[in-house]
Amino acid sequence: MTEKADLQSVLDRAAEGGRITPEEALDLYRSAPLHALGSAADAVRRRRYAGTEHIATYIIERNINYTNVCVTACKFCAFYAAPKDTRKSWTRDLDDILRRCAETVELGGTQIMFQGGHHPDFGVEYYEEHFAAIKAAFPQLVNHSLGASEVEHMARISGVSAEEAIRRIHAAGLDSFAGAGAELLPERPRTAIAPLKESGERWLEIMEIAHGLGVESTSTMLMGTGETNAERIEHMRMIRDVQDRTGGFRAFIPYTYQPENNRLKGRTQATIFEYLRVIAIARLFFDNVAHIQGSWLTTGKEVGQLSLHYGADDLGSIMLEENVVSSAGAKHRSNRQEIIDLIRKSGRVPAQRTTTYEHIVVHEDPADDPVDDRVVSHISSTAIAGGTAHPELKLLSAN
């Protein structure tokens, strides 16, 4: 283990923009004082965003969960239904999906995330049809959806290469990948929680193909399912290596495992301090990834606010609908005024952003903050039964 004086020299080097090794990152994660870690990460953020370092961003989006039918059966997932489970399984029709897109536009949303299960009948053609219909009806919505796991699945169903699958869904209307399915990339923890998914190396290979085709993405990490500290750092190392070659990851988004209603009985979530340490290490380690996003959905709004002092520059989305993580116990919800207030009370100026992080509106003056707040996140796994919209969202969108 690195000595205390050496830890400080590594922190100083990282804070000044120098690259740290995976071994140094692990030592910092394990042993650096939390306050010093946060201070170094915030210094990196300030340097990277010099001139706009006073701003923290958010986005308004809607997760559209198109089906819960899935053959992958990940052990941490409380959302999926087996294909033969006719009592629990459901799939939305295209009209329902388009209606949800219309509500998103009406409520000021700029992005949708099309996410669901690995349906045994849904090949590339399914996504082509749906993405083309969405883009034709709502060209103003950015389709930031899916991930490498869905690409691997749809390509296998249709008997095509991953490259062809990406080309076709991109041409149909996919704008960028949401980084879904990364979970944990190292072999041992990935096999433990998602044994039927592609390997972490294959996940990254597909993302590298996408980046080469001009389809950028985010990257994610699920923490708290029993992985070691070293495996968390290895996950980051694997992403950083690909980013060195492609530059296609816009952001890194760690989030915490939710322990309800799934098959990982007895597992515990990552603590608040572990999460904040990961945020800080991510900002220090990812010298080649622009944005670090705090996750208020899985950690709570207060912890999300704290993440802005540990290197995060973005507080993620006000989700008009979310059913996957909430099925496993995430019950936090917020509205635009609350997110703006959280950012402002952290000492930063809030700004609504686009998918590619351009500022749509910067809330410089608190007197100009929005007061008509129909933009409320609806976090409820009961909102999906029978393919109906969340009742509160239907009420809000009718106002």
C-alpha positions as CSV (number, residue, x, y, z in Angstrom):
1,M,0.0,0.0,0.0
2,T,1.2,3.5,-0.8
3,E,2.5,5.5,2.2
4,K,0.5,8.5,3.5
5,A,3.0,11.0,2.0
6,D,2.9,9.2,-1.3
7,L,-0.9,9.2,-1.3
8,Q,-0.8,13.0,-1.0
9,S,1.6,13.3,-3.9
10,V,-0.7,11.1,-6.0
11,L,-3.6,13.3,-5.1
12,D,-1.7,16.4,-5.9
13,R,-0.6,15.0,-9.3
14,A,-4.2,14.0,-10.1
15,A,-5.6,17.4,-9.0
16,E,-3.2,19.1,-11.4
17,G,-4.4,17.0,-14.3
18,G,-1.9,14.1,-14.2
19,R,-2.9,10.6,-15.1
20,I,-3.0,8.1,-12.2
21,T,-2.5,4.3,-12.6
22,P,-5.2,1.7,-11.6
23,E,-2.9,0.8,-8.6
24,E,-2.7,4.4,-7.5
25,A,-6.5,4.7,-7.9
26,L,-7.0,1.7,-5.7
27,D,-4.7,3.0,-3.0
28,L,-6.5,6.3,-3.1
29,Y,-9.9,4.7,-2.9
30,R,-8.9,2.5,0.1
31,S,-6.8,5.0,2.1
32,A,-7.0,8.6,1.1
33,P,-9.0,10.8,3.6
34,L,-12.5,11.5,2.2
35,H,-12.2,15.2,2.4
36,A,-8.8,15.3,0.6
37,L,-10.2,12.9,-2.0
38,G,-13.2,15.2,-2.6
39,S,-11.0,18.3,-2.7
40,A,-8.7,16.8,-5.3
41,A,-11.7,15.7,-7.5
42,D,-13.3,19.1,-7.3
43,A,-10.1,20.7,-8.3
44,V,-10.1,18.5,-11.4
45,R,-13.7,19.4,-12.2
46,R,-12.9,23.2,-11.8
47,R,-9.9,23.0,-14.1
48,R,-11.8,21.0,-16.7
49,Y,-14.7,23.4,-16.7
50,A,-12.8,26.6,-16.2
51,G,-15.2,29.5,-17.0
52,T,-18.3,27.4,-16.3
53,E,-17.1,25.6,-13.2
54,H,-19.9,27.4,-11.3
55,I,-22.6,25.5,-13.2
56,A,-24.0,22.0,-12.6
57,T,-26.4,20.5,-15.1
58,Y,-29.6,18.4,-15.3
59,I,-31.7,17.0,-18.1
60,I,-35.4,16.3,-18.5
61,E,-36.1,12.9,-20.0
62,R,-38.4,9.9,-19.9
63,N,-37.5,6.2,-19.7
64,I,-39.8,4.2,-21.9
65,N,-39.8,0.6,-20.8
66,Y,-41.1,-1.2,-23.9
67,T,-41.2,-4.7,-22.5
68,N,-40.3,-6.6,-19.3
69,V,-39.9,-9.9,-21.2
70,C,-36.3,-11.0,-20.9
71,V,-34.3,-14.2,-21.4
72,T,-31.2,-12.9,-19.6
73,A,-32.6,-13.2,-16.0
74,C,-29.9,-11.1,-14.2
75,K,-29.9,-11.9,-10.5
76,F,-30.0,-8.3,-9.4
77,C,-33.0,-7.4,-11.6
78,A,-36.5,-7.1,-10.2
79,F,-38.1,-5.8,-13.4
80,Y,-37.9,-8.8,-15.8
81,A,-40.4,-11.5,-16.5
82,A,-39.6,-14.8,-18.1
83,P,-41.1,-15.2,-21.7
84,K,-43.6,-17.9,-20.5
85,D,-44.8,-15.9,-17.5
86,T,-48.0,-14.6,-19.0
87,R,-49.2,-13.4,-15.7
88,K,-46.3,-10.9,-15.1
89,S,-45.0,-10.2,-18.6
90,W,-46.1,-7.3,-20.8
91,T,-45.1,-5.4,-23.9
92,R,-46.2,-1.9,-25.0
93,D,-47.6,-1.4,-28.4
94,L,-46.3,1.4,-30.7
95,D,-49.3,3.7,-30.1
96,D,-48.6,3.6,-26.4
97,I,-44.9,4.3,-26.9
98,L,-45.7,7.3,-29.2
99,R,-48.2,8.6,-26.7
100,R,-45.5,8.6,-24.0
101,C,-43.2,10.5,-26.4
102,A,-45.9,13.1,-26.9
103,E,-46.3,13.5,-23.1
104,T,-42.5,13.9,-22.8
105,V,-42.5,16.7,-25.4
106,E,-45.4,18.4,-23.8
107,L,-43.7,18.4,-20.4
108,G,-40.5,19.9,-21.8
109,G,-38.4,16.7,-22.1
110,T,-35.7,16.6,-24.6
111,Q,-34.6,13.0,-24.4
112,I,-36.1,9.5,-24.3
113,M,-34.4,6.3,-23.1
114,F,-35.9,3.2,-24.7
115,Q,-35.1,0.4,-22.3
116,G,-36.5,-3.0,-21.6
117,G,-35.8,-6.7,-21.6
118,H,-34.1,-9.0,-24.0
119,H,-37.3,-10.2,-25.7
120,P,-36.7,-13.5,-27.6
121,D,-38.7,-12.2,-30.6
122,F,-37.2,-8.7,-30.9
123,G,-34.4,-8.5,-33.5
124,V,-33.0,-5.5,-35.3
125,E,-36.3,-5.2,-37.3
126,Y,-38.3,-4.4,-34.1
127,Y,-36.0,-1.5,-33.1
128,E,-35.8,-0.2,-36.7
129,E,-39.6,0.0,-36.9
130,H,-40.0,1.7,-33.5
131,F,-37.1,4.1,-33.7
132,A,-38.2,5.2,-37.2
133,A,-41.7,5.9,-36.0
134,I,-40.5,7.8,-33.0
135,K,-38.1,9.9,-35.1
136,A,-40.7,10.6,-37.7
137,A,-43.3,11.8,-35.2
138,F,-40.9,13.5,-32.7
139,P,-37.7,14.6,-34.5
140,Q,-37.0,17.0,-31.6
141,L,-36.5,14.1,-29.1
142,V,-33.1,12.7,-28.8
143,N,-33.2,8.9,-28.7
144,H,-30.5,8.0,-26.1
145,S,-31.3,4.3,-25.6
146,L,-30.2,0.7,-25.1
147,G,-26.6,-0.5,-24.8
148,A,-24.2,-3.2,-25.9
149,S,-26.2,-6.0,-24.4
150,E,-29.3,-5.2,-26.4
151,V,-27.1,-5.0,-29.6
152,E,-25.7,-8.4,-28.9
153,H,-29.1,-9.8,-28.4
154,M,-30.9,-8.2,-31.4
155,A,-28.0,-9.1,-33.7
156,R,-28.2,-12.8,-32.6
157,I,-31.9,-12.9,-33.1
158,S,-31.6,-11.4,-36.6
159,G,-28.5,-13.3,-37.6
160,V,-26.4,-10.2,-38.3
161,S,-23.2,-8.7,-37.0
162,A,-23.2,-6.2,-34.2
163,E,-21.8,-3.7,-36.6
164,E,-24.7,-4.1,-39.0
165,A,-27.2,-4.0,-36.1
166,I,-25.8,-0.7,-34.9
167,R,-25.7,0.8,-38.5
168,R,-29.4,-0.1,-39.0
169,I,-30.8,1.2,-35.7
170,H,-28.7,4.3,-36.0
171,A,-30.1,5.0,-39.5
172,A,-33.6,4.4,-38.2
173,G,-33.3,6.9,-35.4
174,L,-31.1,5.9,-32.5
175,D,-28.9,9.0,-31.6
176,S,-26.6,7.5,-28.9
177,F,-26.3,4.6,-26.6
178,A,-27.2,4.9,-22.9
179,G,-24.5,2.5,-21.7
180,A,-27.0,0.0,-20.4
181,G,-25.9,-3.5,-19.4
182,A,-22.4,-2.6,-18.2
183,E,-23.2,-3.6,-14.7
184,L,-19.8,-4.8,-13.6
185,L,-17.3,-5.6,-16.4
186,P,-14.7,-7.8,-14.7
187,E,-15.4,-11.5,-15.1
188,R,-16.0,-12.7,-11.5
189,P,-18.6,-10.2,-10.4
190,R,-20.3,-10.1,-13.8
191,T,-20.7,-13.9,-13.9
192,A,-22.0,-13.8,-10.3
193,I,-24.8,-11.3,-11.1
194,A,-25.5,-11.7,-14.8
195,P,-24.2,-15.1,-16.0
196,L,-26.2,-15.1,-19.2
197,K,-25.0,-11.7,-20.4
198,E,-22.1,-11.2,-22.8
199,S,-18.6,-10.8,-21.2
200,G,-17.4,-7.4,-20.1
201,E,-14.8,-7.5,-22.9
202,R,-17.6,-8.1,-25.4
203,W,-19.6,-5.3,-24.0
204,L,-16.7,-2.9,-24.5
205,E,-16.0,-4.3,-28.0
206,I,-19.5,-3.5,-29.1
207,M,-19.2,0.0,-27.6
208,E,-15.9,0.5,-29.5
209,I,-17.6,-0.6,-32.7
210,A,-20.4,1.9,-32.0
211,H,-18.0,4.7,-31.4
212,G,-16.2,3.9,-34.6
213,L,-19.5,4.3,-36.4
214,G,-20.1,7.7,-34.9
215,V,-22.6,6.6,-32.2
216,E,-21.4,7.9,-28.9
217,S,-22.5,6.6,-25.5
218,T,-22.3,7.0,-21.8
219,S,-20.7,4.4,-19.4
220,T,-22.1,3.1,-16.2
221,M,-21.2,1.0,-13.2
222,L,-23.5,-0.9,-10.8
223,M,-21.9,-1.0,-7.4
224,G,-22.8,-2.8,-4.2
225,T,-23.6,-6.4,-5.3
226,G,-20.6,-8.0,-3.7
227,E,-17.7,-6.8,-5.9
228,T,-14.3,-6.0,-4.4
229,N,-12.8,-2.5,-4.3
230,A,-10.2,-3.8,-6.8
231,E,-12.9,-4.9,-9.2
232,R,-14.5,-1.5,-9.0
233,I,-11.2,0.1,-10.1
234,E,-10.7,-2.6,-12.8
235,H,-14.2,-1.8,-14.2
236,M,-13.0,1.8,-14.6
237,R,-9.7,0.7,-16.0
238,M,-11.4,-1.3,-18.7
239,I,-13.6,1.7,-19.7
240,R,-10.6,4.1,-19.7
241,D,-8.6,1.9,-22.0
242,V,-11.4,1.9,-24.6
243,Q,-11.9,5.7,-24.2
244,D,-8.2,6.2,-25.0
245,R,-8.8,4.6,-28.3
246,T,-12.3,6.0,-29.2
247,G,-13.2,9.1,-27.1
248,G,-16.8,8.0,-27.5
249,F,-17.9,7.8,-23.8
250,R,-19.5,11.2,-22.9
251,A,-19.9,10.4,-19.2
252,F,-19.4,7.9,-16.4
253,I,-22.4,7.2,-14.2
254,P,-21.9,5.0,-11.1
255,Y,-25.1,4.0,-9.3
256,T,-25.9,1.7,-6.4
257,Y,-27.6,-1.7,-6.3
258,Q,-31.1,-1.7,-5.0
259,P,-31.8,-4.9,-2.9
260,E,-35.5,-5.5,-3.1
261,N,-37.5,-8.1,-5.0
262,N,-34.6,-9.9,-6.7
263,R,-32.5,-13.0,-6.4
264,L,-29.4,-11.4,-4.7
265,K,-30.8,-12.1,-1.3
266,G,-28.6,-10.9,1.6
267,R,-26.5,-8.5,-0.5
268,T,-26.1,-5.0,0.9
269,Q,-26.0,-1.7,-0.9
270,A,-22.8,0.3,-1.2
271,T,-22.6,2.9,1.6
272,I,-22.9,6.6,1.0
273,F,-19.2,6.9,1.7
274,E,-18.3,4.2,-0.8
275,Y,-20.4,5.9,-3.4
276,L,-18.8,9.3,-2.8
277,R,-15.4,7.8,-2.9
278,V,-16.2,6.2,-6.3
279,I,-17.5,9.5,-7.6
280,A,-14.2,11.2,-6.6
281,I,-12.0,8.5,-7.9
282,A,-13.8,8.5,-11.2
283,R,-13.2,12.2,-11.6
284,L,-9.5,11.7,-10.8
285,F,-9.1,8.5,-12.9
286,F,-11.1,9.4,-16.0
287,D,-8.8,12.1,-17.4
288,N,-10.3,11.2,-20.8
289,V,-14.1,11.3,-19.9
290,A,-15.7,14.7,-19.9
291,H,-18.6,14.2,-17.4
292,I,-19.2,12.5,-14.1
293,Q,-22.9,12.2,-13.2
294,G,-24.3,11.9,-9.7
295,S,-27.1,9.5,-9.2
296,W,-29.8,10.9,-6.9
297,L,-32.3,8.2,-8.1
298,T,-30.4,5.4,-6.2
299,T,-28.7,7.3,-3.5
300,G,-31.2,10.0,-2.6
301,K,-31.3,13.7,-3.4
302,E,-29.0,14.8,-0.5
303,V,-26.2,12.4,-1.5
304,G,-26.7,13.4,-5.1
305,Q,-26.2,17.0,-4.0
306,L,-23.0,16.0,-2.1
307,S,-21.7,14.3,-5.2
308,L,-21.3,17.8,-6.7
309,H,-18.6,18.4,-4.2
310,Y,-16.8,15.2,-5.1
311,G,-16.2,15.8,-8.7
312,A,-19.6,15.4,-10.4
313,D,-20.6,18.2,-12.8
314,D,-24.1,16.8,-13.6
315,L,-27.0,15.6,-11.5
316,G,-28.6,13.5,-14.1
317,S,-32.2,13.5,-15.1
318,I,-35.6,14.5,-13.9
319,M,-37.2,11.2,-15.1
320,L,-40.8,11.5,-16.1
321,E,-41.0,7.8,-15.8
322,E,-38.7,5.0,-14.5
323,N,-39.6,1.4,-13.8
324,V,-36.5,-0.7,-13.8
325,V,-34.4,0.5,-10.9
326,S,-37.5,1.4,-8.9
327,S,-38.7,-2.3,-9.2
328,A,-35.7,-3.2,-6.9
329,G,-36.5,-0.5,-4.3
330,A,-35.4,2.9,-5.6
331,K,-38.3,5.2,-4.5
332,H,-36.7,8.7,-4.7
333,R,-38.5,11.2,-6.8
334,S,-38.1,14.8,-7.6
335,N,-39.3,17.7,-9.7
336,R,-37.5,20.4,-11.6
337,Q,-37.8,23.0,-8.8
338,E,-36.3,20.5,-6.3
339,I,-33.3,19.7,-8.6
340,I,-32.7,23.3,-9.3
341,D,-32.8,24.0,-5.5
342,L,-30.5,21.2,-4.7
343,I,-27.9,22.4,-7.2
344,R,-28.3,26.0,-6.0
345,K,-27.8,25.1,-2.4
346,S,-24.7,23.2,-3.3
347,G,-23.2,26.5,-4.3
348,R,-23.6,26.0,-8.0
349,V,-25.7,27.5,-10.7
350,P,-28.3,25.1,-12.2
351,A,-28.6,24.6,-16.0
352,Q,-30.8,22.4,-18.0
353,R,-28.8,20.6,-20.7
354,T,-29.1,18.5,-23.8
355,T,-28.0,15.0,-24.3
356,T,-24.6,16.2,-25.5
357,Y,-24.3,18.6,-22.5
358,E,-25.0,21.9,-24.2
359,H,-26.8,24.3,-22.0
360,I,-30.5,25.0,-22.9
361,V,-31.2,27.4,-20.1
362,V,-28.9,28.6,-17.2
363,H,-30.9,29.5,-14.1
364,E,-28.6,32.4,-13.1
365,D,-31.3,34.4,-11.1
366,P,-33.3,32.5,-8.5
367,A,-36.2,34.9,-9.2
368,D,-36.4,33.4,-12.7
369,D,-36.6,29.8,-11.5
370,P,-39.6,27.9,-13.0
371,V,-42.7,28.0,-10.8
372,D,-45.1,25.9,-13.1
373,D,-43.6,22.6,-12.2
374,R,-45.5,19.9,-14.1
375,V,-42.1,18.3,-14.6
376,V,-42.1,15.6,-11.9
377,S,-40.3,12.3,-11.8
378,H,-42.5,9.3,-11.4
379,I,-40.7,6.4,-9.9
380,S,-43.1,3.6,-9.6
381,S,-43.1,0.0,-10.8
382,T,-46.9,-0.1,-10.5
383,A,-47.1,2.5,-13.3
384,I,-46.7,0.0,-16.0
385,A,-49.5,-2.5,-15.5
386,G,-51.6,-3.0,-18.5
387,G,-49.5,-0.6,-20.6
388,T,-51.0,2.5,-19.0
389,A,-49.3,5.8,-18.2
390,H,-48.7,6.8,-14.6
391,P,-52.0,8.3,-13.4
392,E,-50.3,11.5,-12.1
393,L,-48.5,11.9,-15.3
394,K,-51.7,11.7,-17.3
395,L,-53.2,14.3,-15.0
396,L,-50.3,16.6,-15.3
397,S,-50.1,16.3,-19.1
398,A,-53.8,17.2,-19.3
399,N,-53.3,20.5,-17.5
